[in-house]
Amino acid sequence: MILEPKKINKNAKITLVAPSFGCTTEPYLSRLNEAIKNFKNLGYQIIEGKNIYLAEGVASSNTPQERAMEIMKAFESDTDVILSVGGGELMCEILPHLDFKRIKRQKPKWFIGFSDNTNLTFTITTINNMVTIYGPCASKFFQYPFKYDTKDTIGLLEGKRIVRGYPRWELKSLASEAKPLAKLNLTERKIIKPFYYNAPFYGTMLGGCLDCLVTLCGTKYDNVSNFIGKHTGIIWYLEACELSPLGIRRALFQLKEAGWFRKVKGFLIGRPLCNEEEIMGVDKYTAVIDVLQEFNVPILMDVDLGHFAPSMPIKNGAKALVSYADGNIKIEYLKKYKG
């Protein structure tokens, strides 16, 4: 049975952690400080992990052991939400130092993070059967009132059941070291491309950053086969960071051959950072469609997921109904699930 943490109230405790990067450079440092002010002004109790302002590890806030210790301490505390302050590159290295059995024995807590945090959102869900949120890191909450992905994340924590796509997205950020608090530059009109879509589809939401997922595939932290065996069907949501179109194609091939997609009901594919790139005739569309079309399920592409803001928060492990209409996507999380 999948466990979902309880919805939060206005004085909930939020613990900030840095399982990958710490916030030591701009715009992340100023944005984190501003986000903390916003949370406190709203009445949330903020607990700051010891690594959130550090850069003492290899491409990370601290050593793998210290970062894992911070995570364990947070899960064993009385906090309501564990919110990562940033993404990064080497979060996978903390996994050998985590005790998933101890985490599972604790009262369920929300873990929220994006990009490299897939290493926790995905493993906690598939190993511990616990709902997590693949969503904005703490520094994204710098702009108040909260809008788009940050507003929807708070909504999900408070029990909101429906999230829709956004009208525009940011191709080029206005933020810089000199202007760390620059607002979102939403200049691009959202256009979702549906393939093989005929009707709304049900399933358990599962996915994250493809770069991280392909690293986890085949390791001892890969519990996907057992997880999907307990569910009627899976809706895979995927987005890519550093992968090229050919890299995306190879990664999807690997996950497919590993059996991850054997019970798929549909795919939600976000905008990759290689958005306009083409290599030897392969672009972001052919990289996906050529590999996944054999499953004969809906594939929605250019969904508001990924490293171009804003990115829809996803309840990883939750059961949902996904629909597409008038160029937009709606994800409705269900209390009762059929099919």
Disulfide bonds with the S-S distance in Angstrom:
none
